[in-house]
Amino acid sequence: MLDRFERNINYLRISVTDRCNLRCIYCMPEEGVRLIRHEDILTYDEITAFTRVAAAAGITKVRITGGEPLVRKGVTELVGMIAAIEGITDLSMSTNAILLADYAPLLAAAGLMRVNISLDTLDPDKFRHITRGGDVTAVFKGIEAAQRAGLRPVKINCVIKSTPDEADARAVADFCMREGLEVRFIRQMDLASGTFSVVHGGSGGHCARCNRLRLTPEGMVKPCLFSDAGYSIRELGAEEALRRAVAEKPERGTANHLNGFYNIGG
């Protein structure tokens, strides 16, 4: 699928839940958020049906996100359903890895190919502060389990304030080098103000080359992370929502006042 700026749109990020088992300070406000009603969240059948339409139109790459996707019951079933769709050649998941030690073998068996794992610091106290109570040792166990299960490459997403030369970022980079992991450094973003930048070591933030669409938990197809635009697959149908999202994909991001990172997948 080509948009009006001749970008080949072949990548779909699917947020399956707005729930998460961490409360990271840059993702979720301290007072919490108003969660989507369970009955408003897409079923796995609805997600799969839309993805099948998207694949027929040219989507080849899918990433499952959240919130934290592993907190949604039966997510391995969804992985298997998407893996079986003809045309999907790259199927990955973004996760905080807290539950990954238990899920990695099941995800690999279902057809997941690789994982992106959030890790901003190796320091247990700093990690606990950033995540409001998380245990970094669970992340290390999740990384090990992913490697054993063959979910490769394991990519590490490290959020930074300004530069990869920050002490925590350097420590994460050294850890990744030792463990054979790929690392990407992502500057803290703000959806409402439109603050974003190019990802160090990744493709994110390059508006001129952006090939992504997003599906939110309640079924809105969004053409851009930094945009309020979204098209409901329940109201418009999969084909029309997809067509409108591609047709209205902006040249570059501006701002998003309707979503948070906890429900759009970053």
Backbone torsions as a table, in degrees:
resi	resn	phi	psi	omega
1	MET	NA	126.7	175.8
2	LEU	-103.7	135.0	174.6
3	ASP	-88.4	-175.1	-175.0
4	ARG	-71.3	-8.9	176.6
5	PHE	-106.6	16.6	176.6
6	GLU	65.0	25.4	173.5
7	ARG	-87.2	136.6	179.9
8	ASN	-84.2	109.1	-176.0
9	ILE	-89.0	102.3	-175.7
10	ASN	-132.3	15.0	-172.7
11	TYR	-130.2	125.3	-180.0
12	LEU	-121.2	125.0	173.3
13	ARG	-103.7	125.8	-175.2
14	ILE	-112.7	113.3	174.8
15	SER	-88.9	115.1	-173.3
16	VAL	-93.7	-10.1	-179.5
17	THR	-163.0	153.6	171.4
18	ASP	-101.1	4.1	177.6
19	ARG	-83.6	151.7	176.6
20	CYS	-151.4	150.0	178.7
21	ASN	-94.4	6.0	171.1
22	LEU	-124.7	168.0	180.0
23	ARG	-133.6	59.4	-173.3
24	CYS	-57.7	138.4	-170.7
25	ILE	-66.5	-25.5	179.4
26	TYR	-92.6	-2.0	-176.6
27	CYS	-112.4	-40.4	-172.3
28	MET	-127.6	129.7	178.4
29	PRO	-63.9	151.7	-176.2
30	GLU	-59.6	-32.9	-178.3
31	GLU	-79.1	-1.5	179.8
32	GLY	88.7	-176.7	-177.5
33	VAL	-134.6	160.6	174.2
34	ARG	-85.7	115.4	-173.9
35	LEU	-82.4	154.1	177.2
36	ILE	-68.9	140.0	176.6
37	ARG	-64.0	142.4	-177.9
38	HIS	-55.9	-38.1	-177.8
39	GLU	-70.5	-14.4	179.4
40	ASP	-92.4	-10.7	-179.1
41	ILE	-81.9	138.3	-179.2
42	LEU	-58.3	142.0	172.2
43	THR	-77.5	165.8	177.1
44	TYR	-64.6	-34.3	177.0
45	ASP	-63.9	-40.4	178.8
46	GLU	-66.1	-43.2	179.0
47	ILE	-61.2	-45.3	-178.0
48	THR	-65.6	-41.7	179.3
49	ALA	-61.3	-43.2	177.9
50	PHE	-65.1	-43.4	-178.6
51	THR	-63.1	-35.0	177.2
52	ARG	-63.7	-42.5	176.3
53	VAL	-63.4	-43.6	-179.5
54	ALA	-63.8	-40.4	179.0
55	ALA	-64.2	-40.4	178.1
56	ALA	-63.7	-26.9	-179.6
57	ALA	-88.1	-9.8	176.9
58	GLY	130.5	-1.5	175.6
59	ILE	-72.5	127.4	178.7
60	THR	-118.8	-17.7	-173.9
61	LYS	-121.8	129.5	-179.1
62	VAL	-130.8	134.6	171.5
63	ARG	-123.3	130.7	177.3
64	ILE	-91.8	127.7	-177.0
65	THR	-133.7	-170.6	176.6
66	GLY	-138.4	-135.4	9.4
67	GLY	36.2	-152.0	174.3
68	GLU	-109.0	109.6	-173.9
69	PRO	-61.0	-27.6	-176.5
70	LEU	-74.4	-8.4	175.7
71	VAL	-85.4	-10.3	177.9
72	ARG	-84.3	126.4	-176.2
73	LYS	-59.4	132.5	175.0
74	GLY	75.7	21.5	-175.5
75	VAL	-63.4	-26.5	177.1
76	THR	-64.6	-30.3	176.2
77	GLU	-63.6	-43.1	177.8
78	LEU	-62.5	-41.9	178.0
79	VAL	-55.3	-46.5	179.4
80	GLY	-63.0	-38.5	-180.0
81	MET	-65.7	-41.9	180.0
82	ILE	-73.2	-38.5	-179.8
83	ALA	-60.6	-26.9	-178.0
84	ALA	-83.0	-5.2	-177.9
85	ILE	-77.2	127.5	179.1
86	GLU	-63.8	132.4	178.3
87	GLY	102.2	-17.4	177.5
88	ILE	-83.5	111.2	-176.0
89	THR	-108.4	-7.8	-179.5
90	ASP	-142.2	112.2	-178.4
91	LEU	-125.8	116.3	-175.2
92	SER	-132.4	176.5	179.0
93	MET	-143.7	138.9	169.3
94	SER	-96.3	131.8	-175.7
95	THR	-149.7	154.1	172.5
96	ASN	-84.4	-5.9	172.6
97	ALA	72.4	4.4	179.1
98	ILE	-59.3	-36.9	-179.3
99	LEU	-103.5	2.5	-169.0
100	LEU	-68.6	-28.3	-179.9
101	ALA	-57.9	-36.3	179.0
102	ASP	-81.8	-31.8	-171.4
103	TYR	-92.6	-22.7	-171.5
104	ALA	-53.2	-49.0	179.6
105	PRO	-62.8	-38.0	-179.8
106	LEU	-67.8	-40.2	179.2
107	LEU	-65.1	-43.6	179.1
108	ALA	-63.1	-42.0	179.4
109	ALA	-64.9	-30.6	-179.3
110	ALA	-78.3	-16.5	177.4
111	GLY	121.4	1.9	175.5
112	LEU	-65.8	140.7	-175.9
113	MET	-100.4	-37.2	-175.8
114	ARG	-158.6	170.4	-179.1
115	VAL	-135.2	148.8	167.3
116	ASN	-110.0	127.7	-173.8
117	ILE	-119.8	133.2	178.3
118	SER	-81.2	128.5	177.1
119	LEU	-155.5	106.7	-174.3
120	ASP	-98.6	-17.6	-179.5
121	THR	-159.5	153.6	174.7
122	LEU	-93.9	-12.5	-176.0
123	ASP	-76.7	121.7	-176.5
124	PRO	-58.8	-40.1	-179.2
125	ASP	-69.3	-42.8	177.9
126	LYS	-65.2	-39.8	178.7
127	PHE	-62.2	-43.3	179.0
128	ARG	-61.5	-37.7	179.0
129	HIS	-69.2	-48.4	-176.9
130	ILE	-61.5	-40.4	-175.0
131	THR	-94.6	0.0	-176.3
132	ARG	56.4	52.5	171.3
133	GLY	120.6	1.1	-177.1
134	GLY	-73.5	157.5	-179.2
135	ASP	-110.8	111.9	-175.5
136	VAL	-66.1	-23.9	179.1
137	THR	-64.9	-29.7	176.2
138	ALA	-65.5	-35.1	177.5
139	VAL	-66.6	-44.2	178.2
140	PHE	-59.4	-42.3	177.9
141	LYS	-64.3	-38.4	177.9
142	GLY	-64.2	-40.9	177.8
143	ILE	-61.7	-46.4	178.9
144	GLU	-60.7	-42.9	-179.6
145	ALA	-64.5	-39.6	178.9
146	ALA	-63.0	-42.3	178.9
147	GLN	-65.1	-43.1	179.1
148	ARG	-63.3	-34.0	-177.7
149	ALA	-79.6	-7.6	179.9
150	GLY	85.1	18.4	177.4
151	LEU	-82.5	82.5	-173.9
152	ARG	-126.5	147.1	-1.2
153	PRO	-76.7	147.9	169.7
154	VAL	-84.2	119.8	-179.8
155	LYS	-106.6	135.5	179.7
156	ILE	-104.6	126.8	174.7
157	ASN	-100.5	116.6	-178.2
158	CYS	-116.0	117.2	179.0
159	VAL	-82.5	130.9	-179.5
160	ILE	-121.8	161.9	176.3
161	LYS	-79.6	-43.1	-177.9
162	SER	-148.6	-34.4	-171.8
163	THR	-145.8	148.1	175.1
164	PRO	-68.1	-5.6	178.7
165	ASP	-84.0	-2.4	175.7
166	GLU	-61.3	150.0	-172.1
167	ALA	-57.2	-47.2	-179.5
168	ASP	-64.6	-39.1	179.4
169	ALA	-64.9	-41.2	178.1
170	ARG	-63.5	-39.9	178.7
171	ALA	-64.5	-40.8	177.2
172	VAL	-64.5	-41.2	178.9
173	ALA	-61.9	-42.7	178.4
174	ASP	-64.0	-41.4	177.9
175	PHE	-60.5	-44.2	-179.5
176	CYS	-65.0	-38.1	178.5
177	MET	-64.2	-42.5	179.7
178	ARG	-65.3	-37.8	-172.4
179	GLU	-95.7	1.6	179.4
180	GLY	72.1	37.1	-179.2
181	LEU	-109.1	153.3	173.1
182	GLU	-93.3	143.2	-177.1
183	VAL	-126.1	141.5	175.3
184	ARG	-127.8	137.5	179.5
185	PHE	-108.7	125.6	-173.5
186	ILE	-120.6	117.8	177.4
187	ARG	-68.0	145.1	178.6
188	GLN	-55.7	133.2	-176.9
189	MET	-113.5	160.6	175.9
190	ASP	-135.1	112.7	-176.8
191	LEU	-63.4	-43.7	-173.5
192	ALA	-67.3	-34.9	-179.3
193	SER	-93.4	-9.0	-178.9
194	GLY	76.1	26.4	-179.2
195	THR	-86.3	113.2	176.4
196	PHE	-154.5	165.7	179.9
197	SER	-152.4	173.7	-179.1
198	VAL	-67.5	139.2	179.0
199	VAL	-79.2	127.6	176.5
200	HIS	-73.6	117.8	179.1
201	GLY	89.7	4.0	-179.6
202	GLY	-140.2	-173.3	-176.4
203	SER	-103.4	-8.9	-177.4
204	GLY	-64.4	148.7	177.5
205	GLY	89.0	-7.4	177.8
206	HIS	-90.3	86.1	-174.3
207	CYS	-58.3	-38.3	-176.3
208	ALA	-65.6	-20.2	-179.0
209	ARG	-114.8	11.3	-174.3
210	CYS	-65.5	128.8	-178.0
211	ASN	-119.3	22.2	-166.7
212	ARG	-110.5	146.0	162.5
213	LEU	-123.5	161.4	178.6
214	ARG	-130.7	142.0	174.2
215	LEU	-114.7	120.5	-178.4
216	THR	-83.6	165.2	-177.2
217	PRO	-57.6	-31.3	-178.4
218	GLU	-94.6	8.4	169.8
219	GLY	95.7	24.0	175.5
220	MET	-94.4	126.0	174.4
221	VAL	-87.9	117.5	-176.5
222	LYS	-108.0	129.5	-179.3
223	PRO	-78.5	-17.1	-175.5
224	CYS	-154.6	139.7	177.8
225	LEU	-61.1	-40.7	-177.8
226	PHE	-99.6	61.7	178.4
227	SER	-157.9	147.9	176.0
228	ASP	-82.1	-11.5	-175.6
229	ALA	-64.2	139.9	176.7
230	GLY	-166.1	147.4	-173.2
231	TYR	-130.1	123.0	-171.7
232	SER	-78.8	126.0	177.5
233	ILE	-74.3	-22.8	177.7
234	ARG	-76.2	-35.5	-178.9
235	GLU	-85.7	-38.6	-173.1
236	LEU	-100.3	-19.6	-170.7
237	GLY	90.1	156.3	-174.5
238	ALA	-62.2	-47.6	-175.0
239	GLU	-62.5	-46.2	-177.4
240	GLU	-70.8	-40.3	178.0
241	ALA	-62.1	-41.0	178.3
242	LEU	-65.3	-45.2	-178.8
243	ARG	-60.5	-45.2	-178.3
244	ARG	-66.2	-40.0	-179.1
245	ALA	-62.1	-42.0	178.7
246	VAL	-68.8	-43.3	-178.4
247	ALA	-64.1	-32.6	-175.6
248	GLU	-102.5	11.4	178.8
249	LYS	-63.5	122.2	-174.8
250	PRO	-74.7	161.9	178.8
251	GLU	-63.5	-36.6	176.6
252	ARG	-152.6	161.3	-178.9
253	GLY	-70.8	152.8	176.8
254	THR	-122.0	-80.0	178.8
255	ALA	-158.1	158.1	-179.9
256	ASN	-132.4	112.6	-178.5
257	HIS	-102.7	-0.1	-173.6
258	LEU	-106.0	-17.1	-175.5
259	ASN	-124.6	162.9	169.4
260	GLY	-123.3	164.5	179.3
261	PHE	-61.8	-25.9	-178.8
262	TYR	-68.9	-17.2	-178.6
263	ASN	-127.1	12.8	178.7
264	ILE	-129.6	-12.3	170.7
265	GLY	89.4	3.0	176.1
266	GLY	69.5	NA	NA
